[in-house]
């Protein structure tokens, strides 16, 4: 049975999930229903669903490679579909809006690599760091968090914390 949190986000109990995401102590995961680039473009992709939900479409770039992938909108599910290009495990990519090419903003440095960053995807058209989701721009790193009203809803695993 699915339920909605007090903030209106859909909660999926673990027993209903089919993803291979690493279970945490929490009993439910958030599902992102709306996500935006820094310029306000929606990055939700209804054509490519992961775990039964529309994913987040993101353009990536690094020297010699340009492409697009779709990541899962389910918290803790790091599954993705690569639409163009190739991702390399342990390699940092700069991340952009697939529509307007705006670069996603960086929140903090990630501890996975010296140059890894937690980037921010807004949950509202106007970027608000207090209402966002973050994840690392190094392929294979599972650091990230949901942020709402200034509170971290899922522990950010930075510097071993």
N, C-alpha and C positions, 0 to 999 in steps of 0.2 A: 504494500500500500504506500503510495507517495503522499507526501505532505508538503506544505509550504511553511517556511520559517516566518518569524515575525516581520522580517524585512521583505517578504514577498518572493524570496528565492525558493526554487523547488529543492526539497531535500530527498535524497535517495538513500534509504537504509541499506546497509551492507548486504543483507540477504537477497536484495533485488538486483544487486550489481553483478554484471558479468565480466567486468574489466579485470585485467590482471594487475591493477594498481596495488601497491603495497598497503595493506591495511594498517591503520593507526588505531589509537585507543578510542577515537571518536566513533559514534554510532551511525553517523550520516555524513554525506558529502554535499557540498553546494554544487549547483549546476548554473553556469553562467548563461543567462538568457539574453543579455545585451552587452556588447563590448565595442569600444570605439578607439580609433586612433587619436593622436593629439589634436588633429584638425576636426574631429567629430564624425568621421566616416565610420559606418558600421563595418566591423570585420567579421560579423557572424556569417557563416556559409551554410545555407540550408541545403545545398547540393551535396555536400560531403558530411555525412553524419558519422559520428564515432560514439559507440555505446548507445545508439538510438537518438542522440541529440545533435543538432547542428554544431559544427566545430568553429574554431576561430582561424580565419585565413590570414597568413602572414607571409610577406616577402622577406627573403634573406639574401645577404651579400657578404662575400669575403673575397679576397684577391683570387681571381680566376674562376669564380662561381657566383651565379645569380640564380635564384629559384623561388618557388612558392611551396609552402606546406600548410596543412590544416591540423591544428592541435585539438585535443579533446576539451570540451567545455565542462567536464566533470572534474571537480577538485581531486587532486591526487592521482588522476589517470593521465599518464604521460604518453599515451598512444598518439600517433600522428599519421597523416597520409601525406606523402610527398607528391606534389602535382608537377613540379618542374625542378630540375637540378638534383644535386645530391648533398645530403648532410653527412658530415664526418664526425664520428664519436670523439668527444673530447675537444672539439674545435669550436672556437667562438665565431659567431656570425653576427653582423649588424642586422637589426630587424626593422622592417618598414611596413607602412600601410600598403596593401596591394592595389588600392584605388588612387590615392593622391601622392604616394611615395614619401609621406612624412616619416621621419625616423622616430621610433618609439623611444620615450624618455627613460633614462636610467634612474633608479631609486637609490641603490647602494651597490657597493662592490660585493661580489659573491666570493666565498672562500674556496671555491672549487679550483680556480685557476687564478694566477696573478692578474689576468686581464678580464676575468668574467664579471658580468654585471647582472643584477636583477633589474629587468626592464618592467615598465608599468603599462598596463592596458586599462583604460578607464571603463567604468561601468555606467558612465553617463556621457552624453555627447561633449560636454565641457569637461576637460581633464581635471579631476579632483583626486589628489593623492590619498585622500581619506575615504575614497569609494572606488577601489581598484583591485586588480589582481596583479601579482608579480610572478615572474619566473625567470630563471637564468637563461642567458643567451649562449651558453655552452651546451652543445648537443650531448645528452646523456646525464647532465646534472639534474637532480630532482629537487633543488631548492626552490622555494616559492611560498607565497602566502596569499590569503584573501585579506583585504583591509577594508574595514567599514567604520565610519565615524571615528577615525583615529585609533581604533582597536584592531589588533591583529587577531583574526579569527582562527588562523592555523599557524602554529609556531614556525617562525622563520629560523631555519637551521644555519645561522651564520656563526662563524668562529666557535663552532662546537656547541652552541646554546640551543 
